[in-house]
Amino acid sequence: MFDIGFSELLLVLVIGLIVLGPERLPVAVKTIAGWIRVLRSLAVNVQSELAKELKLQELQDSLKKMEEKADLQSLSPELKASMDELREAAESLKKSYQLTSEEAKELEEDETHFHSLESDPVPEQKLNQYREQVTEKKLEEISKESTKQNTKQSPEKSNSEH
């Protein structure tokens, strides 16, 4: 426990003999031995108490798990039916997101058609022209709206000034 060798123990005894003398040394050794016994018994008791507490905690945890399982097994048939319905709904959603073979073929055809259009510069030019036209129309609409708002606000300002 203390990792003391024979030579170190002999050195401690010689120093104790010199300091305490031959009359008090045996009493001091008995007292120290008693303290060591008490400390060892305390350590053993603490270890055993901790082990008991750990086992008790494990038993309580396993009891809780078993109670949860028992609660799940004793669910009413209505709850079990609703859980089954939820599972079926989840499976149907999974199936709805999976593509059929025909849909996959159509998607591949659209993708190849799209990539072929990307390599062709003419549709790209048409797309750019269309974008320009749309932006011009939007700008015109915005300018018309702003002029309408300005005309509406100007009579209101003149009325508020009077």
C-alpha positions in Angstrom: 0.0 0.0 0.0 2.7 2.5 0.9 5.4 0.8 -1.3 8.0 0.7 1.4 11.0 -1.6 1.1 12.7 -3.6 3.9 15.7 -1.2 4.1 13.4 1.9 4.3 11.4 0.2 7.1 14.6 -0.6 9.0 15.7 3.0 8.7 12.4 4.2 10.1 12.6 1.8 13.0 16.2 2.9 13.9 15.2 6.6 13.7 12.1 5.8 15.9 14.3 4.0 18.4 16.7 7.0 18.6 13.9 9.6 18.9 11.4 7.7 21.1 13.7 5.5 23.0 13.2 1.7 23.9 10.3 2.3 26.3 8.0 4.3 24.1 8.8 2.7 20.7 6.6 -0.5 21.1 3.6 1.7 22.2 4.1 4.0 19.2 4.3 1.0 16.8 1.1 -0.5 18.2 -0.7 2.9 17.9 0.4 3.4 14.2 -0.6 -0.2 13.4 -4.0 0.5 14.9 -4.4 3.6 12.7 -3.4 1.7 9.6 -6.0 -1.1 10.4 -8.7 1.5 10.9 -7.8 3.3 7.6 -7.8 0.0 5.7 -11.2 -1.1 7.1 -12.6 2.3 6.2 -11.3 2.0 2.6 -12.8 -1.5 2.3 -16.2 -0.3 3.7 -16.2 2.6 1.3 -15.5 0.3 -1.7 -18.2 -2.1 -0.7 -20.7 0.7 -0.2 -19.9 2.1 -3.6 -20.2 -1.3 -5.2 -23.6 -1.8 -3.6 -24.8 1.6 -4.8 -23.6 0.9 -8.3 -25.5 -2.4 -8.4 -28.6 -0.7 -7.0 -28.4 2.0 -9.7 -28.0 -0.6 -12.4 -31.0 -2.6 -11.1 -33.1 0.6 -11.0 -32.1 1.4 -14.6 -33.0 -2.1 -15.8 -36.3 -1.9 -13.9 -37.2 1.4 -15.6 -36.4 -0.2 -19.0 -38.5 -3.2 -18.3 -41.4 -0.9 -17.2 -41.1 1.1 -20.4 -41.2 -2.1 -22.4 -44.2 -3.3 -20.4 -46.0 0.0 -21.1 -45.4 -0.3 -24.8 -46.7 -3.8 -24.8 -49.8 -2.9 -22.8 -50.8 -0.1 -25.2 -54.3 0.0 -26.2 -55.2 -1.5 -29.6 -56.3 2.0 -30.7 -52.8 3.3 -30.1 -51.2 0.4 -31.8 -53.5 0.9 -34.8 -52.5 4.6 -35.0 -48.8 3.7 -34.8 -49.4 1.2 -37.7 -51.1 3.9 -39.7 -48.2 6.3 -39.1 -45.8 3.7 -40.3 -47.9 3.0 -43.4 -48.1 6.7 -44.1 -44.3 7.0 -43.8 -43.8 4.1 -46.2 -46.2 5.6 -48.7 -44.3 8.9 -48.6 -41.1 7.1 -49.3 -42.7 5.3 -52.2 -44.1 8.6 -53.6 -40.7 10.1 -53.6 -39.2 7.2 -55.5 -39.3 7.6 -59.3 -40.9 5.1 -61.5 -38.9 3.8 -64.4 -41.0 5.9 -66.9 -40.4 9.1 -64.9 -36.7 8.4 -64.7 -36.6 7.9 -68.5 -38.5 11.2 -69.0 -36.1 13.0 -66.6 -33.1 11.6 -68.4 -34.5 12.7 -71.8 -35.2 16.2 -70.5 -31.7 16.4 -69.1 -30.1 15.4 -72.3 -32.3 17.8 -74.2 -31.3 20.6 -71.8 -27.6 19.8 -72.2 -28.0 19.8 -76.0 -29.6 23.3 -75.8 -26.7 24.5 -73.7 -24.2 23.7 -76.4 -26.4 25.4 -79.0 -25.7 29.2 -78.9 -29.0 30.2 -80.7 -31.4 29.3 -77.8 -29.0 31.0 -75.4 -29.2 34.2 -77.4 -33.0 34.0 -77.5 -33.0 33.5 -73.8 -30.9 36.6 -73.2 -33.2 38.6 -75.5 -36.2 37.4 -73.6 -34.6 38.3 -70.3 -33.9 41.8 -71.6 -37.4 42.2 -72.8 -38.8 41.1 -69.4 -36.5 43.5 -67.5 -37.5 46.4 -69.8 -41.2 45.7 -69.2 -40.7 45.6 -65.5 -38.8 48.8 -65.5 -41.6 50.5 -67.5 -44.2 49.2 -65.1 -42.2 50.5 -62.1 -41.7 53.9 -63.7 -45.5 54.1 -64.4 -46.3 53.1 -60.9 -43.9 55.7 -59.4 -45.4 58.5 -61.6 -48.9 57.5 -60.5 -47.9 57.6 -56.9 -46.3 61.0 -57.4 -49.4 62.4 -59.0 -51.6 61.1 -56.2 -49.3 62.5 -53.6 -49.0 66.0 -55.1 -52.7 66.8 -54.8 -52.6 65.5 -51.2 -49.7 67.8 -50.4 -51.4 70.8 -51.9 -54.5 70.1 -49.8 -52.5 69.7 -46.7 -50.8 73.0 -47.3 -54.1 74.9 -47.4 
